[in-house]
Amino acid sequence: MKKKHLLIKLFKWRLKNVTNRQFIIALSIVIGVASGLAAVTIKMLVQKIHDLVHHVIDNSTNGWFFIIAPGIGILLTVLFIKYIVKRPVRHGIPNVLYAISKTQGKMNKHNMISSVIASSLTVGFGGSVGLEGPTVSTGAAIGSNLGRFLHLNYRQITLLLGCACAGAMSAIFKAPIAAIVFALEVIMLDLTLASLVPLLIASASAVTVSYIFLGTEVVYPFDVTHTYDIEELFFYILLGLSCGLIATYFTRTYKYIEGLFENTSSIGKRLFIGASILGILMFLFPQLFGEGYQEINSALSGDVNYLNNIGIFAYFQDNFVTLIIALMLTIGIKVIATSVTFGSGGVGGIFAPTLFMGANTGILFATIINKFGWVQLSERNFALIGMGGLIAGVLHAPLTGLFLIADLSGGYSMFLPLMITATTSYITAKSFEKHSVYTHQLAHRNELLTHDKDQNIMTVMDVKKLIEKDFAPVAPDATLGDLVEIISKAHRNIFPVVDDKGILRGMLKMDDIRGIIFKPELYNTVMVEDIMYMPEYYITPDSNMEELVNLFRKSSRFNIAVVDEGRYIGFISRANAYTAYRNQMKRFSSHY
C-alpha cells in the first residue's frame, strides 16, 4: 500500500514538472541502455556456452558431440519453455509486430528474460540461427512493460517499442544508423519527425553500452582496398537479381518447412525429426554450425577454405567445379538448417543466416564471373554487397540492408553498388513474394501493420468493441400487437427476430411495417414471422474492420447484423464505426 502511494506521488510529480517530450526522451535513454545490456548479455552467454561446447568437441575422440550438440540445445530450449516459462516464446520480430498490431503494444513479462535464455541455448549449442530477433524481442518486452507500468498510452508504448528495437539492433551489430532505419522500415512505425529524436537517443545509448562491454570493433571488419569501376555496376544489378531469387527461395522454403513442423502435433516428434536432420546436415556441412560469424568474416577476406577444408569437400580442394557446388549447397542447405532449427523448437533470428547466405552468394557470383574472364571482380566486395542484397530481399527491407552493411563495413565508399544491389534484390523478391518471412503469418491473419496509415487503423480496431446491443428483440411467434407494444418502448428502428435459443430468425425495420402498425384490426392476425425478412448482409464477431467497411460499401446499409454461428449478437452501425475510426485516427496522428 505504501509502495502504491509512493508511485502515485511520483506520477503526480512527473505530470506537474516534466513534459511528455522530456519524459519520453528520458525513457529512451533507459530503454537504450536496457536494450544494450540485453544484447551484451545474450552475446556473452552464447559465447560461454559456445566455448563449453567446443571444449567438449575438441576433447571428444569420435566427434559425435558436434553432430548431436544442436539437438541438445533445442531439447534444453524446449524443456525450458515447457516447464519453466510455461508459455510460448514466439519468434522475436514477428512477436513485436503482433504486439503493435493486435495487443496495443503489450508483451508478456517473461519475454524480458525468456528469449535471452532460450536463444542462448539454441545458438550456443550450434543451432543454425542468429541472435538478432531474440535481442529485439527482449528489448521490446522491456519497453512494453515499462510503458505499461508508467500507464503510457498506445502511441507512447509503440514509440518505446521502436526505441527498444533500434537499441537492440544497434547494440548487437554496433550499427546505430542501420538500427534506426530498421525500426522505421521493418517494425513499420508511422512516426513524426519529432519521434525520431527518441530513436536516435536509444540507438546511441545502446551502442555505447555495447562498446563498453564488447569493444568498439565492428562485427564484420572490412577494409575497402578497391571500390568499383563503372563497368562493374552492371554486374551488381545481376548480383541483385541473384540475391532476390535466393531470397525468394529462402522465404518459400522457410514457410514450407514451418508448415510441415506445425502440422506435426507431437513436440517430441518435432524435436526428434529436427535433431536428426540437423545432425546429418552438421556432419555433411560443419560450416552451418551456429551463427556463422567466422565463416562470414572469412568470406569477407576472400578466403573460402571453410568450405573445402572440412566436411564432404575435404578431398576436393582447389577445384573450381567443387568450389561452386560447395557454395551452392552451402547456400541452399543453410535455409533448411535454419528452418529446421526453428521448426523443431529452437529460438533465434534470421539476420545471421541471411548475412551468411549473402556473403556466400556474393563469393559464388564473383567466382563464376572471374572464371570465365568477362571481368575481374573483387570477391571480397561482392561478398559484402551480397550480404546487403540478401537482407533487402529476405526482409523486404532495402534501406536496412543498405545502411546495415555500410555500418558494418565501417564506411560508405561502396554505397552506390549497395544501392543498386539492394534495390534490385528487393524488387525481384517482392515480385515473387508479397510478404517477408517476418510478416507472412500476420498478413495471412490480416494482423499486419504497414506504412499505410488507413490500413493500420483498420488493423488495430476491434470489431467486437463496435457491437451495439440495445436493439429490442422480438419473438418469431409474436403478433403485430406484441410488436407495437415493443416499438412503443424502443428507441431504435430495427428489431431483430430471435427465438428462445438466441438464434437470429430474421429482422424488421420500421420502414417495412409503417403502413400496418396503425391498423388495430391486424394486431391479432398478422404474425411477426410472416412479415420479417432474413438480413442479406451480416458479419461475425471475429471479422476484421476491413471486412466490415467493405460490407458497408457493398450493402449501402446503415446497420449490419452481427451473428455468431446463427446466434444473434447485436448490430454495428455505420455512424458508430466511422466515429471509432476517426478517434483511432487521432490516436495515430497525435505526437508523443
Buried (B, 14 or more C-beta within 10 A) or exposed (E): EEEEEEEEEEEEEBEEEEEBEEBBBBBBBBBBBBBBBBBBBBBEBBEEBBEEBBEEBEEEEEEEBBBBBBBBBBBBBBEBBEEEBEEEBBBBBBBBBBBBBBEBBBBBEBBBBBBBBBBBBBBBBBBBBBBBBBBBBBBBBBBBBBBBEBEBBBBBBBBBBBBBBBBBBBBBBBBBBBBBBBBBBBBBBBBEEEBBBBBBBBBBBBBBBBBEBBEEEBBBEBEBEEBBEEEBEEBBBEBBBBBBBBBBBBBBBBBEBBEBBEEBEEEEEBBBBBBBBBBEBBBEBBBBBBBBBEBBBBBBBBBBEBBBEEBBBEEEEEEEEBBBBBBEBBBBBBBBBBBBBBBBBBBBBBBBBBBBBBBBBBBBBBBBBBEEEEEEBBBBBBBBBBBBBBBBBBBBBBBBBBBBBBBBBBBBBBBBBBBBBBBBBBBBBBEBBEBBBBBBBBBEEBBBBBEEEEBBBBBBBEBEEBBBEEBBBBBBEBBBBBBBEBBEEBEBBBBBBBBEEEBBBBBBEEEBBEEBBEEEEBBEEBBBBEBBEEBEEBBEBEBBBBBBBEBBEEBEBEBBBBBEEEEBBBBBBBEBBEEBBEEBBEEBEEEB
